[in-house]
Every structure is written in structure tokens, then in C-alpha cells.
Amino acid sequence: MHQVDLCRIDLNLLVALEALLDERNVTRAAHRLGMSQPAASRALGRLRALFSDALLVDGPGGYVLSARAEEMRPLLHRILAGVGEMLAANAFEPASATGRIRLLMADLQATALAPHLLARLAREAPFLDVDIVAPGTNGFEALEQGAAEAMVALVEDAPAGIQRRGLYDEELVTLMRAQHPALAEPLTLDRFLALEHIVVSVTGVGPAPVDEALARMGRTRRVKLRVPNFLAAVEIAARSDLVMTLPSSLARAAATMGRFISLPPPLDLGRFTMSLAWHARQQDAPRHIWLRRAIVAAAADMASGNAAGG
């Protein structure tokens, strides 16, 4: 089959050809194309040379299509319609979008952020569904492989190809049940260390930030219990004298349950930033641009203390 060198052809001529074959009139085709009548006439001349065919021939009352033009017209419509669909596929309309969004978030972040994100999706993209999965140890790999669209996590170093932006700042606070006996006196460091603590740890091993800070001071605390998720920690702490030190966003979520008191811990634990991470291949995708904006807006709602349904 003879191979046509498309690089040598002005493909804009195909748009002009469609208008000329539809209108069968150079003046009307020019108006449709937004060009002058002489420019449309020149386009017709170039098309005749390209196809070695008159395309439009004189007939009763004006032009009629040549046999070649009649033959190619349906194919031309399909080709240009396909190009239009290909370009239109780049658009994204949240209000009518369907499908699922897969996000990587640990239980701690999901508990605080997800209600605000879902409230925003209910307003902007009511037909989209969300899967939230714990990132585990291979969160970056999941982003690289397209297994997830974005990740909310503490990201200190990221491999090549991973984009990120700060999402919200966190500080650690100490939470205990509202009737805890330790509330009778100020929470000094010694009294803090005398309490029994619960730690939320996905892996169940390794020191928590509090223990790392205490180690630098030459002090230790008793971690009575490690649990893998926030819900378990909240329920246990609400029914015992165990205390937990956790991010302030989580403390706010727990405080709304009316069963806890939040206090500043009696040692400097600093602040840290939770980040939104995604792969560079998603950077300019309209759907992903909207998703990132929605997550950022949800984080702002969370940080400002707005009600998730408001």
C-alpha cells in the first residue's frame, strides 16, 4: 500500500474540505470557516491538487460533488469527528463524571480529611466514588504504577517522578477521656510519663515521635498498648485511663465525640507537614487537576474547623 507522508500535508485542509463538500458553495464554506472567500477558493485549489480531483464540479444551480468527493465524504466526517472526540476527551466535567478515585491515606489522615473531601465531592462530583487504601510501604510504587491517583502522607523524600505539595500543618496533642483522673492536676512531664499510653501504629513496631523526643531527653514512657488504627485507639481510650498523643486534626475529630479532653503535651514535639503526592504523568490531566484542588480545599476546610457537611 502506498504510504502517504502526512508531514508534507496541511491537515487543516481537511477541515476546509469538509466545509466545502457540505456547503457545495465557496462563499458559504468561507463564512463557516471564518475566512475570506478568496482564501476558501485557494484552499479548494490546493485540495484539488492534493487529491488530483475536481471535488466540486459545475452543476445545475451551482456545484455538485465529484464521484471521488462523494466517496470520501463519509470517511472524512468520521475522521474529523474522531479527532474532535479525541480532543474533547481531555475535558473533565466533575458534575457528570463517574467512576472511582483511589487514594492512599493512612487511617489517621483518612479519619480527619475524608469527611471533608466527601462533602466537597457531594457538591461538585456526586457520581464519583472513592476508595481509600492504606499506603503501606509501597505508596510511591503504587503512584508510579497508576494503582492510585494520589497519596496523603508525611513525605520527606520522594523519588524522581513524584510531585508533591504541602497540604496542612500538624502538631501533636495529648488526648484523654473527659473523666480521666489525671485532669485534676496540671499535666507536667513527670505526670505525663507516669501515665500509661496507647500508640496508633500501622506496623506495630518502631518508636513513635513522642518516644523519639523522649529518647533525646534521656526519658521513657510506658506504651501499654499499640493498635493499628485510630478507631480502635479512640474506643479503648474512651473506656480506660490510657492516654494517646496524636495529630491535632485527629484530636479535633475525637473531641467532637464529646468524650475527650485535648491538652498540649508537656514536651516540645515540633510541627510537621502532611503532603499531597502524585505522579508526574498526572500533572496536567484535567481530572487530576480538579482532584488535587478538591483535596487541597478539603484540607483547608478541615484546618479551619468547618463542619464536613457545611
TORSEMAR-675582 format. One record per residue (C-alpha): residue number from 0; residue in three letters; x, y, z. Coordinates in nm, 2 decimals. Example, Ala and Ser with C-alpha at 12.3 -4.5 7.8 and 13.67 -1.06 7.14 Angstrom:
BEGIN
[0 "ala" [1.23 -0.45 0.78]],
[1 "ser" [1.37 -0.11 0.71]],
END
This chain:
BEGIN
[0 "met" [0.00 0.00 0.00]],
[1 "his" [0.13 0.34 -0.09]],
[2 "gln" [0.23 0.53 0.23]],
[3 "val" [0.13 0.90 0.24]],
[4 "asp" [0.38 1.14 0.40]],
[5 "leu" [0.14 1.33 0.63]],
[6 "cys" [0.43 1.56 0.74]],
[7 "arg" [0.41 1.72 0.39]],
[8 "ile" [0.03 1.78 0.41]],
[9 "asp" [-0.15 2.07 0.58]],
[10 "leu" [-0.41 1.88 0.77]],
[11 "asn" [-0.61 2.20 0.82]],
[12 "leu" [-0.72 2.14 0.46]],
[13 "leu" [-0.93 1.85 0.57]],
[14 "val" [-1.15 2.09 0.78]],
[15 "ala" [-1.18 2.32 0.47]],
[16 "leu" [-1.27 2.01 0.26]],
[17 "glu" [-1.55 1.91 0.50]],
[18 "ala" [-1.70 2.26 0.48]],
[19 "leu" [-1.67 2.28 0.10]],
[20 "leu" [-1.83 1.94 0.05]],
[21 "asp" [-2.11 2.01 0.30]],
[22 "glu" [-2.19 2.36 0.17]],
[23 "arg" [-2.11 2.30 -0.20]],
[24 "asn" [-2.05 2.67 -0.22]],
[25 "val" [-1.72 2.85 -0.17]],
[26 "thr" [-1.88 3.17 -0.02]],
[27 "arg" [-2.08 2.98 0.24]],
[28 "ala" [-1.79 2.75 0.32]],
[29 "ala" [-1.57 3.06 0.37]],
[30 "his" [-1.83 3.20 0.62]],
[31 "arg" [-1.84 2.87 0.80]],
[32 "leu" [-1.46 2.85 0.83]],
[33 "gly" [-1.43 3.22 0.93]],
[34 "met" [-1.21 3.30 0.63]],
[35 "ser" [-1.24 3.52 0.32]],
[36 "gln" [-1.39 3.39 0.00]],
[37 "pro" [-1.06 3.42 -0.19]],
[38 "ala" [-0.89 3.22 0.09]],
[39 "ala" [-1.15 2.95 0.06]],
[40 "ser" [-1.10 2.94 -0.32]],
[41 "arg" [-0.73 2.90 -0.27]],
[42 "ala" [-0.80 2.61 -0.02]],
[43 "leu" [-1.02 2.45 -0.29]],
[44 "gly" [-0.74 2.48 -0.54]],
[45 "arg" [-0.49 2.32 -0.31]],
[46 "leu" [-0.73 2.04 -0.23]],
[47 "arg" [-0.79 1.97 -0.60]],
[48 "ala" [-0.41 1.94 -0.64]],
[49 "leu" [-0.38 1.72 -0.34]],
[50 "phe" [-0.64 1.47 -0.45]],
[51 "ser" [-0.59 1.51 -0.82]],
[52 "asp" [-0.96 1.56 -0.85]],
[53 "ala" [-1.20 1.85 -0.91]],
[54 "leu" [-1.40 1.76 -0.60]],
[55 "leu" [-1.66 2.03 -0.68]],
[56 "val" [-1.79 2.04 -1.04]],
[57 "asp" [-2.04 2.27 -1.21]],
[58 "gly" [-2.40 2.15 -1.19]],
[59 "pro" [-2.75 2.29 -1.22]],
[60 "gly" [-2.76 2.60 -0.99]],
[61 "gly" [-2.41 2.56 -0.85]],
[62 "tyr" [-2.15 2.30 -0.76]],
[63 "val" [-2.21 1.92 -0.72]],
[64 "leu" [-1.97 1.67 -0.57]],
[65 "ser" [-1.75 1.47 -0.79]],
[66 "ala" [-1.76 1.09 -0.77]],
[67 "arg" [-1.44 1.09 -0.56]],
[68 "ala" [-1.58 1.36 -0.33]],
[69 "glu" [-1.90 1.15 -0.28]],
[70 "glu" [-1.69 0.85 -0.19]],
[71 "met" [-1.46 1.02 0.06]],
[72 "arg" [-1.72 1.24 0.23]],
[73 "pro" [-1.84 0.98 0.49]],
[74 "leu" [-1.48 0.88 0.58]],
[75 "leu" [-1.39 1.25 0.61]],
[76 "his" [-1.68 1.30 0.86]],
[77 "arg" [-1.57 1.00 1.07]],
[78 "ile" [-1.21 1.11 1.08]],
[79 "leu" [-1.28 1.47 1.18]],
[80 "ala" [-1.54 1.35 1.44]],
[81 "gly" [-1.29 1.11 1.58]],
[82 "val" [-1.03 1.39 1.61]],
[83 "gly" [-1.30 1.60 1.78]],
[84 "glu" [-1.37 1.32 2.03]],
[85 "met" [-1.00 1.27 2.10]],
[86 "leu" [-0.96 1.64 2.18]],
[87 "ala" [-1.28 1.66 2.38]],
[88 "ala" [-1.17 1.36 2.59]],
[89 "asn" [-0.92 1.60 2.75]],
[90 "ala" [-1.20 1.79 2.92]],
[91 "phe" [-1.34 1.70 3.26]],
[92 "glu" [-1.68 1.79 3.40]],
[93 "pro" [-1.70 1.70 3.77]],
[94 "ala" [-2.08 1.73 3.79]],
[95 "ser" [-2.13 1.44 3.54]],
[96 "ala" [-1.81 1.24 3.60]],
[97 "thr" [-1.85 0.88 3.70]],
[98 "gly" [-1.61 0.61 3.82]],
[99 "arg" [-1.38 0.57 4.12]],
[100 "ile" [-1.10 0.77 4.27]],
[101 "arg" [-0.83 0.56 4.45]],
[102 "leu" [-0.64 0.75 4.72]],
[103 "leu" [-0.37 0.63 4.95]],
[104 "met" [-0.42 0.75 5.31]],
[105 "ala" [-0.34 0.61 5.65]],
[106 "asp" [-0.63 0.56 5.89]],
[107 "leu" [-0.51 0.87 6.08]],
[108 "gln" [-0.53 1.10 5.78]],
[109 "ala" [-0.85 0.94 5.64]],
[110 "thr" [-1.04 0.99 5.97]],
[111 "ala" [-0.97 1.37 5.97]],
[112 "leu" [-0.97 1.45 5.60]],
[113 "ala" [-1.21 1.21 5.43]],
[114 "pro" [-1.53 1.36 5.57]],
[115 "his" [-1.44 1.70 5.43]],
[116 "leu" [-1.34 1.55 5.09]],
[117 "leu" [-1.66 1.35 5.06]],
[118 "ala" [-1.86 1.66 5.15]],
[119 "arg" [-1.69 1.85 4.87]],
[120 "leu" [-1.74 1.56 4.62]],
[121 "ala" [-2.11 1.55 4.71]],
[122 "arg" [-2.14 1.91 4.60]],
[123 "glu" [-1.91 1.91 4.30]],
[124 "ala" [-1.89 1.55 4.17]],
[125 "pro" [-2.18 1.35 4.32]],
[126 "phe" [-2.14 1.05 4.09]],
[127 "leu" [-1.77 0.98 4.17]],
[128 "asp" [-1.69 0.71 4.43]],
[129 "val" [-1.38 0.69 4.64]],
[130 "asp" [-1.15 0.40 4.75]],
[131 "ile" [-0.92 0.49 5.04]],
[132 "val" [-0.64 0.24 5.09]],
[133 "ala" [-0.35 0.24 5.34]],
[134 "pro" [-0.03 0.33 5.16]],
[135 "gly" [0.18 0.06 5.34]],
[136 "thr" [0.54 0.06 5.25]],
[137 "asn" [0.50 0.09 4.87]],
[138 "gly" [0.29 0.41 4.83]],
[139 "phe" [0.53 0.57 4.58]],
[140 "glu" [0.53 0.25 4.38]],
[141 "ala" [0.15 0.25 4.36]],
[142 "leu" [0.16 0.61 4.23]],
[143 "glu" [0.42 0.51 3.97]],
[144 "gln" [0.22 0.21 3.85]],
[145 "gly" [-0.11 0.40 3.84]],
[146 "ala" [-0.26 0.18 4.11]],
[147 "ala" [-0.36 0.50 4.30]],
[148 "glu" [-0.41 0.86 4.19]],
[149 "ala" [-0.28 1.04 4.49]],
[150 "met" [-0.14 0.99 4.84]],
[151 "val" [-0.18 1.20 5.16]],
[152 "ala" [0.12 1.13 5.39]],
[153 "leu" [0.42 1.26 5.57]],
[154 "val" [0.66 1.29 5.27]],
[155 "glu" [1.02 1.38 5.35]],
[156 "asp" [1.19 1.25 5.04]],
[157 "ala" [1.03 1.14 4.71]],
[158 "pro" [1.17 0.95 4.42]],
[159 "ala" [1.20 1.10 4.07]],
[160 "gly" [0.86 1.14 3.90]],
[161 "ile" [0.67 1.20 4.22]],
[162 "gln" [0.52 1.55 4.26]],
[163 "arg" [0.41 1.68 4.60]],
[164 "arg" [0.28 1.99 4.77]],
[165 "gly" [0.23 2.07 5.14]],
[166 "leu" [-0.13 2.01 5.24]],
[167 "tyr" [-0.17 2.11 5.60]],
[168 "asp" [0.05 2.15 5.91]],
[169 "glu" [0.01 1.93 6.22]],
[170 "glu" [0.11 1.94 6.58]],
[171 "leu" [0.08 1.67 6.84]],
[172 "val" [-0.16 1.69 7.13]],
[173 "thr" [-0.24 1.46 7.42]],
[174 "leu" [-0.60 1.32 7.44]],
[175 "met" [-0.76 1.15 7.74]],
[176 "arg" [-1.12 1.07 7.84]],
[177 "ala" [-1.32 1.35 7.98]],
[178 "gln" [-1.33 1.20 8.33]],
[179 "his" [-0.97 1.10 8.35]],
[180 "pro" [-0.83 1.13 8.70]],
[181 "ala" [-0.51 1.30 8.56]],
[182 "leu" [-0.72 1.61 8.47]],
[183 "ala" [-0.73 1.70 8.84]],
[184 "glu" [-0.38 1.85 8.82]],
[185 "pro" [-0.16 2.02 8.56]],
[186 "leu" [0.00 1.78 8.31]],
[187 "thr" [0.37 1.80 8.39]],
[188 "leu" [0.63 1.59 8.22]],
[189 "asp" [0.67 1.36 8.52]],
[190 "arg" [0.29 1.31 8.55]],
[191 "phe" [0.28 1.25 8.17]],
[192 "leu" [0.54 0.98 8.19]],
[193 "ala" [0.36 0.82 8.49]],
[194 "leu" [0.06 0.76 8.27]],
[195 "glu" [0.00 0.45 8.06]],
[196 "his" [-0.01 0.53 7.68]],
[197 "ile" [-0.17 0.40 7.37]],
[198 "val" [0.00 0.43 7.03]],
[199 "val" [-0.15 0.41 6.69]],
[200 "ser" [0.09 0.22 6.47]],
[201 "val" [0.01 0.05 6.14]],
[202 "thr" [0.32 -0.18 6.16]],
[203 "gly" [0.31 -0.23 6.53]],
[204 "val" [0.69 -0.18 6.56]],
[205 "gly" [0.93 0.11 6.58]],
[206 "pro" [0.93 0.42 6.80]],
[207 "ala" [0.66 0.69 6.78]],
[208 "pro" [0.76 1.06 6.75]],
[209 "val" [0.69 1.10 7.12]],
[210 "asp" [0.93 0.82 7.21]],
[211 "glu" [1.20 0.96 6.98]],
[212 "ala" [1.17 1.30 7.15]],
[213 "leu" [1.18 1.15 7.50]],
[214 "ala" [1.49 0.94 7.40]],
[215 "arg" [1.67 1.26 7.31]],
[216 "met" [1.59 1.38 7.66]],
[217 "gly" [1.70 1.05 7.82]],
[218 "arg" [1.35 0.98 7.93]],
[219 "thr" [1.10 0.70 7.85]],
[220 "arg" [0.72 0.64 7.89]],
[221 "arg" [0.53 0.32 7.91]],
[222 "val" [0.34 0.23 7.60]],
[223 "lys" [0.08 0.00 7.74]],
[224 "leu" [-0.09 -0.08 7.40]],
[225 "arg" [-0.02 -0.05 7.03]],
[226 "val" [-0.32 -0.06 6.79]],
[227 "pro" [-0.33 -0.05 6.41]],
[228 "asn" [-0.59 0.22 6.37]],
[229 "phe" [-0.74 0.53 6.51]],
[230 "leu" [-1.09 0.39 6.57]],
[231 "ala" [-0.96 0.12 6.80]],
[232 "ala" [-0.75 0.37 6.99]],
[233 "val" [-1.04 0.61 7.04]],
[234 "glu" [-1.27 0.34 7.17]],
[235 "ile" [-1.01 0.20 7.41]],
[236 "ala" [-0.90 0.54 7.54]],
[237 "ala" [-1.27 0.64 7.60]],
[238 "arg" [-1.31 0.34 7.82]],
[239 "ser" [-0.98 0.33 8.01]],
[240 "asp" [-0.72 0.55 8.17]],
[241 "leu" [-0.48 0.51 7.87]],
[242 "val" [-0.39 0.84 7.70]],
[243 "met" [-0.28 0.90 7.35]],
[244 "thr" [-0.07 1.17 7.18]],
[245 "leu" [-0.17 1.22 6.82]],
[246 "pro" [-0.20 1.48 6.54]],
[247 "ser" [-0.42 1.78 6.63]],
[248 "ser" [-0.65 1.71 6.33]],
[249 "leu" [-0.73 1.37 6.48]],
[250 "ala" [-0.77 1.52 6.83]],
[251 "arg" [-1.03 1.76 6.69]],
[252 "ala" [-1.22 1.47 6.53]],
[253 "ala" [-1.22 1.28 6.85]],
[254 "ala" [-1.31 1.58 7.06]],
[255 "thr" [-1.63 1.62 6.86]],
[256 "met" [-1.74 1.29 7.01]],
[257 "gly" [-1.77 1.47 7.35]],
[258 "arg" [-1.58 1.21 7.53]],
[259 "phe" [-1.22 1.35 7.54]],
[260 "ile" [-1.02 1.64 7.66]],
[261 "ser" [-0.73 1.77 7.45]],
[262 "leu" [-0.41 1.91 7.62]],
[263 "pro" [-0.08 2.03 7.49]],
[264 "pro" [0.19 1.76 7.57]],
[265 "pro" [0.45 1.87 7.83]],
[266 "leu" [0.74 1.85 7.59]],
[267 "asp" [0.83 2.01 7.26]],
[268 "leu" [0.73 1.78 6.98]],
[269 "gly" [0.75 2.03 6.70]],
[270 "arg" [0.53 2.06 6.39]],
[271 "phe" [0.52 1.86 6.07]],
[272 "thr" [0.35 1.90 5.73]],
[273 "met" [0.13 1.65 5.57]],
[274 "ser" [0.17 1.64 5.19]],
[275 "leu" [-0.03 1.55 4.88]],
[276 "ala" [0.18 1.34 4.64]],
[277 "trp" [0.11 1.22 4.29]],
[278 "his" [0.29 1.10 3.98]],
[279 "ala" [0.42 1.35 3.72]],
[280 "arg" [0.22 1.17 3.45]],
[281 "gln" [-0.10 1.30 3.61]],
[282 "gln" [0.03 1.66 3.64]],
[283 "asp" [-0.17 1.81 3.35]],
[284 "ala" [-0.46 1.58 3.33]],
[285 "pro" [-0.78 1.79 3.39]],
[286 "arg" [-0.94 1.52 3.60]],
[287 "his" [-0.64 1.51 3.83]],
[288 "ile" [-0.60 1.89 3.84]],
[289 "trp" [-0.96 1.90 3.97]],
[290 "leu" [-0.90 1.62 4.22]],
[291 "arg" [-0.59 1.79 4.36]],
[292 "arg" [-0.78 2.11 4.40]],
[293 "ala" [-1.06 1.93 4.58]],
[294 "ile" [-0.82 1.76 4.82]],
[295 "val" [-0.65 2.09 4.89]],
[296 "ala" [-0.98 2.26 4.95]],
[297 "ala" [-1.10 1.98 5.18]],
[298 "ala" [-0.77 2.01 5.38]],
[299 "ala" [-0.84 2.39 5.41]],
[300 "asp" [-1.19 2.31 5.54]],
[301 "met" [-1.05 2.07 5.79]],
[302 "ala" [-0.79 2.31 5.91]],
[303 "ser" [-1.04 2.59 5.95]],
[304 "gly" [-1.27 2.37 6.16]],
[305 "asn" [-1.56 2.39 5.91]],
[306 "ala" [-1.82 2.12 5.96]],
[307 "ala" [-1.78 1.85 5.70]],
[308 "gly" [-2.13 1.88 5.58]],
[309 "gly" [-2.13 2.26 5.58]],
END
